[in-house]
Amino acid sequence: MVVLRLMRMGRTHRPFYRLSAMDKRAPRNGRVIEQLGWFDPVAADDKQISFKVDRVDYWLSVGAQPSNTVRSLLRRIDVDPTSGKKIEAS
């Protein structure tokens, strides 16, 4: 099964994460199928998240499961974590 999860990068007290499509059995920083973006929790709010939404949409459409953290980050950028589509404001 493919999961969308964050890989921790960076250094001590300065985390940086990459969003990756990985096999569920792979370790956190193990073999990656595809890099889908990044998340920098220390940066200013406008430069904190950069995801390839079209590729995230593809992986969700073929059955990839996002982790709880990835699901919350997708909601922050107005992407539905179940379908991968942009949420339109009404």
C-alpha positions as CSV (number, residue, x, y, z in Angstrom):
1,M,0.0,0.0,0.0
2,V,1.2,3.5,-0.8
3,V,1.1,6.2,1.8
4,L,1.8,10.0,1.7
5,R,4.0,10.9,4.6
6,L,6.6,13.4,5.7
7,M,10.3,12.7,5.7
8,R,12.3,14.6,8.3
9,M,15.2,16.5,7.0
10,G,17.1,19.6,8.3
11,R,19.2,19.7,11.4
12,T,18.8,19.8,15.2
13,H,16.2,22.3,16.3
14,R,15.6,23.3,12.6
15,P,13.3,20.7,11.1
16,F,12.3,20.6,7.4
17,Y,10.0,18.0,5.9
18,R,9.6,16.5,2.4
19,L,6.2,15.1,1.4
20,S,6.7,11.7,-0.2
21,A,4.8,8.9,-1.7
22,M,6.2,5.7,-0.1
23,D,5.5,2.1,0.5
24,K,3.8,1.7,3.9
25,R,6.5,-0.9,5.0
26,A,9.4,1.5,4.2
27,P,11.0,3.4,7.2
28,R,10.3,7.1,7.6
29,N,13.4,8.2,5.7
30,G,13.5,5.1,3.5
31,R,12.9,4.5,-0.2
32,V,10.7,7.1,-1.9
33,I,8.5,6.5,-4.9
34,E,8.0,10.2,-5.6
35,Q,8.8,13.5,-3.9
36,L,5.6,15.6,-3.8
37,G,6.7,18.8,-2.1
38,W,8.0,20.2,1.2
39,F,6.9,21.7,4.5
40,D,9.0,24.1,6.6
41,P,7.4,24.6,10.0
42,V,9.9,27.3,11.1
43,A,9.4,29.6,8.0
44,A,7.0,32.5,7.7
45,D,3.3,31.4,7.1
46,D,3.3,32.4,3.4
47,K,6.4,30.2,2.6
48,Q,5.7,27.3,4.8
49,I,4.1,24.7,2.5
50,S,4.7,23.8,-1.2
51,F,3.0,20.7,-2.5
52,K,2.5,19.5,-6.1
53,V,-1.3,19.4,-5.9
54,D,-1.8,17.7,-9.2
55,R,0.6,14.8,-8.2
56,V,-1.0,14.6,-4.7
57,D,-4.4,14.4,-6.5
58,Y,-3.1,11.5,-8.6
59,W,-1.7,9.5,-5.7
60,L,-5.0,10.0,-3.7
61,S,-7.0,8.9,-6.8
62,V,-5.1,5.6,-7.1
63,G,-5.6,4.8,-3.4
64,A,-2.7,6.3,-1.5
65,Q,-3.5,7.0,2.2
66,P,-2.2,10.3,3.7
67,S,-0.9,10.3,7.3
68,N,-2.8,12.3,9.8
69,T,-0.2,15.1,9.6
70,V,-0.3,15.2,5.8
71,R,-4.2,15.2,5.9
72,S,-4.1,18.3,8.2
73,L,-1.5,20.0,5.9
74,L,-3.7,19.4,2.9
75,R,-6.6,21.0,4.6
76,R,-4.4,24.1,5.4
77,I,-3.9,24.6,1.7
78,D,-7.6,24.0,0.8
79,V,-7.1,20.5,-0.7
80,D,-9.6,17.8,0.1
81,P,-7.5,14.9,1.6
82,T,-10.0,12.3,0.4
83,S,-10.1,13.3,-3.3
84,G,-7.1,15.6,-3.7
85,K,-9.2,18.3,-5.4
86,K,-9.0,22.0,-4.5
87,I,-11.8,23.1,-2.1
88,E,-13.8,25.9,-3.7
89,A,-14.9,28.7,-1.2
90,S,-18.6,29.4,-1.5
